[in-house]
Amino acid sequence: MDAKNIPGLAYGNAKQGKILEQGDYGKANLELNVPVSAQSVFAISSMSKQLRPRQSFLLQEEAKLGLDDWLKDYIPEARQD
């Protein structure tokens, strides 16, 4: 990762609330040569946008969410503009 100037990562594997494995590799900041640690904060920006629709469909399949539902159905204090 360092040789190719690729940022590092932190990972965790958990099951039923119990951490089974965790670790980190590489650099959190390439310019400052700061290694990734358990306290590293990553700016994921738009990376999570692709995960949200998938999770929505999974919840819909489990009848826990309707695709035509309003946010206020789940979070009453949310604005509905």
C-alpha positions in Angstrom: 0.0 0.0 0.0 2.8 2.4 0.9 4.8 1.7 -2.3 1.8 2.5 -4.5 0.7 5.5 -2.5 -2.7 3.9 -1.5 -4.4 5.0 1.7 -4.9 2.4 4.4 -7.9 0.9 6.1 -9.3 -0.2 9.4 -11.6 -3.2 9.6 -13.7 -5.1 12.1 -15.7 -8.3 12.1 -18.4 -8.7 14.7 -21.2 -11.1 15.3 -24.1 -10.5 17.7 -22.4 -7.6 19.3 -19.1 -9.4 20.0 -15.9 -8.3 18.2 -14.4 -11.3 16.5 -11.5 -9.6 14.7 -10.2 -6.1 14.1 -7.2 -4.5 12.6 -5.7 -1.8 10.5 -3.2 -1.4 7.6 -1.4 1.4 5.9 -1.6 5.1 6.3 -4.5 7.3 7.4 -2.7 10.3 5.8 -0.2 9.8 3.1 1.1 13.4 3.1 1.9 13.4 6.8 2.8 9.7 7.0 0.3 9.0 9.7 -0.6 5.3 10.2 -4.1 4.0 10.5 -5.2 3.2 14.0 -8.4 2.2 15.8 -9.0 6.0 16.4 -8.6 7.0 12.8 -11.5 8.9 11.3 -12.2 8.4 7.6 -14.1 10.8 5.3 -16.2 8.4 3.4 -18.1 11.1 1.5 -20.4 9.5 -1.1 -19.2 5.9 -0.6 -22.1 5.0 1.6 -24.7 6.2 -1.0 -24.5 2.8 -2.8 -25.2 0.9 0.5 -28.3 2.8 1.5 -30.5 1.6 -1.4 -29.4 -2.0 -0.9 -30.3 -1.9 2.8 -33.6 -0.3 2.0 -34.5 -3.1 -0.4 -33.4 -5.7 2.2 -35.7 -4.1 4.8 -38.5 -4.0 2.3 -38.1 -7.7 1.7 -38.4 -8.3 5.4 -41.6 -6.1 5.6 -39.8 -3.7 7.9 -39.9 -0.8 5.5 -42.2 0.2 2.7 -40.6 1.9 -0.3 -43.5 4.4 -0.3 -43.3 5.1 3.4 -42.6 8.6 4.7 -39.6 9.3 6.9 -42.0 10.8 9.5 -43.5 7.3 9.9 -40.2 6.2 11.5 -38.8 9.5 12.8 -41.7 11.7 13.9 -39.6 14.8 14.6 -38.2 14.8 11.0 -39.2 17.6 8.7 -41.3 16.6 5.7 -40.7 19.3 3.1 
